[in-house]
Amino acid sequence: MAGALMVFGGWFEVLHGSGAGLWLLLIGFFVSVSAGAEVRRSALETALQGVPITEAMSSPVVTASDWLTTERLLEELPTKGRHSVLPLVDFDGRASGLLAVRRLSAVPAARRAEVRARELAVPLSRCPVASPATAWSRRWNVRA
């Protein structure tokens, strides 16, 4: 509501010849967009409260091997689906970290044959972890 009032006030000032109204209009737009995003996040958080993580996960879980080079992983990526983050597994099949797919393309082409996926990933020790049976909660820093 406050953002909408700021947009309206800024627009009013711009129409009446005040260039400063443009700043008010832009700030009001930013406040409105941010408030809308927060309302959507809050609604999603409320809707997920108590839902088992298994029901929110995609299945089957698509993983990548942490020892693969960036080059090899980029070749295999089309078969991995449309995920923006991939869980990595080690030689024994245990989870080892999370890899944001966009980080792969940030590796210079000359280094893609030597940089391993695990070097780009967030280690599992720094990731919130829960078992599939755990109900969704606001406290993600608790290990299950």
GUKEKOL-952113 format. One line per 2 residues: number of its first residue (from 1); their letters; for each residue y, x, z of N, C-alpha, C. Coordinates in nm, 2 decimals, padded with zeros to 4 digits. Each point is the difference from the previous one (the first is absolute). Layout:
NUM = A = Y:X:Z:Y:X:Z:Y:X:Z ~ ...
This chain:
1 = MA = -00.12:00.08:00.00:00.12:-00.08:00.00:00.13:00.09:00.00 ~ 00.00:00.10:00.09:00.11:00.09:00.00:00.02:00.07:-00.13
3 = GA = -00.11:00.04:-00.06:00.01:00.07:-00.13:00.06:-00.09:-00.11 ~ -00.04:-00.12:00.00:00.05:-00.10:-00.10:00.15:-00.02:00.03
5 = LM = 00.04:-00.01:00.12:00.14:-00.02:00.03:00.08:00.12:-00.05 ~ -00.06:00.12:00.02:00.07:00.13:-00.04:00.01:00.00:-00.16
7 = VF = -00.10:-00.04:-00.06:00.00:-00.01:-00.15:00.11:-00.10:-00.05 ~ 00.00:-00.12:00.07:00.10:-00.10:-00.04:00.14:00.06:00.03
9 = GG = 00.02:00.06:00.11:00.13:00.05:00.04:00.04:00.11:-00.10 ~ -00.09:00.09:-00.03:00.03:00.11:-00.10:00.03:-00.06:-00.14
11 = WF = -00.07:-00.10:-00.04:00.02:-00.06:-00.13:00.14:-00.07:00.00 ~ 00.03:-00.06:00.11:00.13:-00.07:00.01:00.12:00.11:-00.01
13 = EV = -00.02:00.11:00.07:00.10:00.10:-00.01:00.01:00.06:-00.13 ~ -00.11:00.03:-00.07:00.00:00.05:-00.14:00.08:-00.10:-00.09
15 = LH = -00.03:-00.12:00.01:00.06:-00.10:-00.08:00.15:-00.01:00.02 ~ 00.05:00.04:00.12:00.14:-00.01:00.03:00.06:00.14:-00.01
17 = GS = -00.06:00.09:-00.07:00.06:00.13:-00.04:-00.02:00.11:00.10 ~ -00.08:-00.01:00.10:-00.02:00.11:00.10:-00.13:00.07:-00.04
19 = GA = 00.02:00.13:-00.04:-00.11:00.08:-00.03:-00.09:00.03:00.11 ~ 00.05:00.00:00.13:-00.08:00.02:00.12:-00.11:-00.11:00.01
21 = GL = 00.02:-00.11:-00.06:-00.10:-00.11:00.01:-00.13:00.04:-00.06 ~ 00.01:00.10:-00.09:-00.13:00.04:-00.07:-00.09:00.07:00.10
23 = WL = 00.06:00.08:00.10:-00.08:00.06:00.10:-00.07:-00.10:00.09 ~ 00.08:-00.10:00.04:-00.05:-00.11:00.08:-00.11:-00.08:-00.07
25 = LL = 00.02:-00.02:-00.13:-00.11:-00.07:-00.07:-00.12:00.09:-00.01 ~ 00.01:00.13:-00.02:-00.12:00.08:-00.01:-00.07:00.01:00.14
27 = IG = 00.07:00.02:00.10:-00.06:00.01:00.14:-00.06:-00.14:00.03 ~ 00.06:-00.11:-00.03:-00.06:-00.13:00.02:-00.13:-00.02:-00.07
29 = FF = 00.00:00.05:-00.13:-00.12:-00.01:-00.08:-00.12:00.08:00.07 ~ 00.04:00.13:00.04:-00.10:00.08:00.07:-00.05:-00.06:00.13
31 = VS = 00.09:-00.06:00.08:-00.05:-00.07:00.12:-00.09:-00.12:-00.03 ~ 00.04:-00.07:-00.10:-00.09:-00.12:-00.04:-00.14:00.04:-00.05
33 = VS = 00.00:00.10:-00.08:-00.13:00.05:-00.05:-00.09:00.06:00.11 ~ 00.07:00.07:00.09:-00.08:00.06:00.12:-00.05:-00.11:00.09
35 = AG = 00.09:-00.09:00.03:-00.04:-00.11:00.08:-00.12:-00.08:-00.06 ~ 00.01:-00.03:-00.13:-00.11:-00.07:-00.06:-00.13:00.08:00.00
37 = AE = 00.00:00.13:-00.01:-00.12:00.08:00.01:-00.06:00.00:00.14 ~ 00.09:00.00:00.10:-00.04:-00.01:00.14:-00.07:-00.13:00.03
39 = VR = 00.06:-00.11:-00.06:-00.06:-00.13:00.03:-00.14:-00.01:-00.07 ~ -00.02:00.06:-00.12:-00.13:00.00:-00.06:-00.10:00.08:00.07
41 = RS = 00.05:00.12:00.05:-00.09:00.09:00.08:-00.05:-00.07:00.13 ~ 00.09:-00.07:00.06:-00.03:-00.07:00.13:-00.09:-00.11:-00.03
43 = AL = 00.01:-00.08:-00.11:-00.09:-00.11:-00.03:-00.14:00.06:-00.03 ~ 00.00:00.11:-00.07:-00.14:00.06:-00.03:-00.06:00.04:00.13
45 = ET = 00.07:00.07:00.08:-00.05:00.05:00.13:-00.05:-00.12:00.08 ~ 00.07:-00.11:00.01:-00.05:-00.12:00.07:-00.12:-00.06:-00.06
47 = AL = -00.01:00.00:-00.13:-00.11:-00.06:-00.07:-00.13:00.08:00.02 ~ 00.02:00.14:00.01:-00.12:00.09:00.01:-00.04:00.01:00.15
49 = QG = 00.08:-00.04:00.09:-00.04:00.01:00.15:-00.14:-00.05:00.02 ~ -00.09:00.08:00.05:-00.13:-00.04:00.04:-00.10:-00.01:-00.11
51 = VP = 00.04:00.03:-00.13:-00.09:00.00:-00.11:-00.08:00.13:00.00 ~ -00.13:00.00:-00.01:-00.08:00.13:00.00:00.04:00.08:-00.12
53 = IT = 00.01:00.13:00.02:00.04:00.09:-00.11:-00.08:-00.01:-00.12 ~ -00.13:-00.03:00.02:-00.10:-00.02:-00.11:00.05:-00.10:-00.10
55 = EA = 00.07:-00.11:00.05:00.05:-00.11:-00.09:00.12:00.04:-00.08 ~ 00.07:00.10:00.05:00.13:00.05:-00.07:-00.03:00.12:-00.09
57 = MS = -00.12:00.06:00.01:-00.03:00.12:-00.08:-00.05:-00.05:-00.14 ~ 00.02:00.09:-00.10:-00.06:-00.02:-00.13:-00.14:00.05:00.01
59 = SP = -00.09:-00.06:-00.08:-00.14:00.03:00.01:-00.05:00.01:-00.15 ~ -00.08:00.10:-00.03:-00.04:00.11:00.08:00.12:00.10:00.02
61 = VV = -00.01:00.08:00.10:00.10:00.10:00.03:-00.01:00.11:-00.10 ~ 00.11:00.03:-00.07:00.00:00.10:-00.10:00.05:00.13:00.07
63 = TA = -00.08:00.11:-00.01:00.03:00.12:00.06:00.00:00.11:-00.11 ~ 00.05:00.12:00.04:00.00:00.12:-00.08:-00.04:00.11:00.08
65 = SD = -00.06:00.10:-00.06:-00.05:00.12:00.07:00.12:00.10:00.02 ~ 00.01:00.04:00.13:00.11:00.09:00.03:00.00:00.14:-00.06
67 = WL = -00.11:00.04:-00.05:-00.02:00.13:-00.06:00.04:00.01:-00.14 ~ 00.02:-00.12:-00.07:00.03:00.00:-00.14:00.14:00.06:-00.02
69 = TT = 00.02:00.06:-00.12:00.13:00.05:-00.04:00.09:-00.12:-00.04 ~ 00.13:00.03:00.00:00.09:-00.10:-00.05:-00.03:-00.04:-00.14
71 = ER = -00.03:00.10:-00.08:-00.03:-00.03:-00.14:-00.12:-00.09:-00.02 ~ -00.10:00.03:00.07:-00.13:-00.08:-00.01:00.03:-00.15:00.06
73 = LL = 00.07:-00.01:00.10:00.03:-00.13:00.06:00.09:-00.08:-00.09 ~ 00.09:00.06:-00.07:00.09:-00.07:-00.10:-00.09:-00.05:-00.11
75 = EE = -00.10:00.08:-00.04:-00.09:-00.05:-00.11:-00.08:-00.12:00.05 ~ -00.05:00.00:00.12:-00.08:-00.11:00.06:00.08:-00.12:00.04
77 = LP = 00.13:00.02:00.02:00.08:-00.11:00.06:-00.01:-00.14:-00.07 ~ -00.01:00.00:-00.14:-00.01:-00.14:-00.06:-00.12:-00.07:00.05
79 = TK = -00.11:00.07:00.04:-00.12:-00.07:00.04:00.00:-00.04:00.15 ~ 00.11:00.05:00.07:00.01:-00.02:00.14:00.07:-00.14:00.03
81 = GR = 00.05:-00.06:-00.10:00.07:-00.13:00.02:00.15:00.02:00.01 ~ 00.07:-00.10:00.06:00.14:00.00:00.00:00.06:00.02:00.14
83 = HS = -00.06:00.08:00.08:00.04:00.03:00.14:00.11:00.10:00.00 ~ 00.10:-00.02:00.09:00.10:00.10:00.01:-00.03:00.11:00.10
85 = VL = -00.10:-00.03:00.09:-00.05:00.10:00.09:-00.15:00.00:00.00 ~ -00.06:00.12:00.00:-00.14:00.01:00.00:-00.05:00.07:00.13
87 = PL = -00.10:-00.05:00.07:-00.06:00.07:00.11:-00.08:00.12:-00.06 ~ 00.01:00.11:00.06:-00.08:00.12:-00.04:-00.12:00.01:00.09
89 = VD = -00.11:00.05:-00.06:-00.12:00.03:00.08:-00.04:00.15:-00.03 ~ -00.06:00.06:00.11:-00.05:00.14:-00.01:-00.14:00.00:-00.06
91 = FD = -00.06:00.12:00.00:-00.13:00.02:-00.06:-00.11:-00.09:00.07 ~ 00.02:-00.03:00.13:-00.10:-00.08:00.07:00.03:-00.15:-00.01
93 = GR = 00.10:-00.04:-00.08:00.04:-00.14:-00.01:00.08:-00.06:00.11 ~ 00.05:00.09:00.09:00.09:-00.05:00.11:00.14:00.00:-00.05
95 = AS = 00.08:-00.10:00.05:00.14:-00.01:-00.04:00.07:00.13:00.05 ~ 00.09:00.05:-00.09:00.07:00.12:00.04:00.16:-00.01:-00.01
97 = GL = 00.04:-00.11:-00.07:00.15:-00.02:-00.01:00.03:-00.11:-00.10 ~ 00.13:-00.01:-00.02:00.05:-00.10:-00.10:00.09:00.07:-00.10
99 = LA = -00.02:-00.03:-00.12:00.08:00.06:-00.11:00.08:-00.11:-00.07 ~ 00.13:00.02:00.00:00.09:-00.09:-00.08:-00.01:00.05:-00.15
101 = VR = -00.05:-00.09:-00.09:-00.03:00.04:-00.14:00.13:00.06:-00.06 ~ 00.11:-00.05:00.03:00.13:00.06:-00.06:00.01:00.15:00.02
103 = RL = -00.05:00.05:00.11:00.01:00.14:00.03:-00.08:00.09:-00.10 ~ -00.10:-00.06:-00.07:-00.08:00.07:-00.10:00.09:00.05:-00.12
105 = SA = 00.08:-00.10:-00.05:00.09:00.03:-00.11:00.11:00.09:00.03 ~ 00.03:00.02:00.13:00.11:00.09:00.04:-00.04:00.15:-00.01
107 = VP = -00.13:00.02:-00.01:-00.05:00.14:-00.01:00.03:00.05:-00.14 ~ 00.06:00.12:-00.01:00.03:00.06:-00.13:-00.13:00.01:-00.08
109 = AA = 00.01:-00.02:-00.13:-00.12:00.00:-00.08:-00.07:00.14:00.00 ~ 00.07:00.11:00.02:-00.06:00.13:00.01:-00.08:00.02:00.12
111 = RR = 00.02:-00.08:00.11:-00.07:00.02:00.12:-00.10:-00.11:00.03 ~ -00.02:-00.09:-00.09:-00.09:-00.11:00.02:-00.15:00.04:00.01
113 = AE = -00.03:00.11:-00.06:-00.14:00.04:00.00:-00.04:00.07:00.13 ~ 00.10:00.04:00.08:-00.02:00.07:00.13:00.03:-00.08:00.12
115 = VR = 00.09:-00.10:-00.01:00.03:-00.07:00.12:-00.10:-00.11:00.03 ~ -00.06:00.00:00.12:-00.10:-00.10:00.03:00.06:-00.13:00.06
117 = AR = -00.07:-00.11:00.00:00.05:-00.13:00.05:00.03:00.01:00.14 ~ -00.08:00.07:00.08:00.02:00.01:00.15:00.14:00.07:00.03
119 = EL = 00.05:00.08:-00.09:00.12:00.07:00.03:00.12:-00.09:-00.02 ~ -00.02:-00.11:-00.07:00.11:-00.10:-00.02:-00.01:-00.12:00.09
121 = AV = -00.11:-00.01:00.07:-00.03:-00.12:00.08:00.06:00.01:00.14 ~ 00.02:-00.11:00.07:00.03:-00.01:00.14:-00.14:00.01:00.07
123 = PL = -00.01:00.10:00.09:-00.13:00.01:00.07:-00.03:-00.12:00.08 ~ -00.13:-00.03:00.02:-00.04:-00.12:00.07:00.05:00.00:00.14
125 = SR = 00.01:00.12:00.06:00.05:00.01:00.14:00.14:-00.05:00.02 ~ 00.08:-00.01:-00.12:00.13:-00.05:00.01:00.01:-00.15:-00.05
127 = CP = -00.11:-00.06:-00.03:00.00:-00.14:-00.05:-00.05:-00.10:00.11 ~ 00.06:-00.12:00.00:-00.05:-00.10:00.09:-00.14:-00.04:-00.05
129 = VA = -00.09:-00.01:00.09:-00.14:-00.03:-00.03:-00.05:-00.12:00.08 ~ -00.08:-00.09:-00.07:-00.06:-00.11:00.07:-00.13:-00.03:-00.06
131 = SP = -00.09:-00.06:00.07:-00.13:-00.04:-00.06:00.02:-00.13:-00.08 ~ -00.09:-00.03:-00.09:00.01:-00.12:-00.08:00.00:-00.13:00.08
133 = AT = -00.07:00.00:00.11:-00.01:-00.12:00.08:00.12:-00.02:00.09 ~ 00.09:00.10:00.02:00.12:-00.01:00.08:00.09:-00.11:-00.06
135 = AW = 00.06:-00.08:00.09:00.10:-00.10:-00.04:00.13:00.08:-00.02 ~ 00.08:-00.05:-00.10:00.13:00.06:-00.03:00.09:-00.01:00.12
137 = SR = 00.07:00.10:00.02:00.09:00.00:00.12:00.13:00.08:-00.04 ~ 00.10:-00.03:00.08:00.13:00.07:-00.02:-00.01:00.14:00.04
139 = RW = -00.09:00.04:00.08:-00.02:00.13:00.06:-00.10:00.08:-00.09 ~ 00.05:00.06:-00.11:-00.08:00.08:-00.09:-00.03:00.14:00.05
141 = NV = 00.06:00.04:00.11:-00.02:00.14:00.04:-00.12:00.01:00.09 ~ -00.07:-00.11:00.02:-00.12:00.00:00.09:-00.12:00.03:-00.09
143 = RA = -00.08:00.09:00.04:-00.13:00.03:-00.08:-00.11:-00.08:00.05 ~ -00.07:-00.06:-00.09:-00.12:-00.09:00.03:-00.13:00.08:00.00
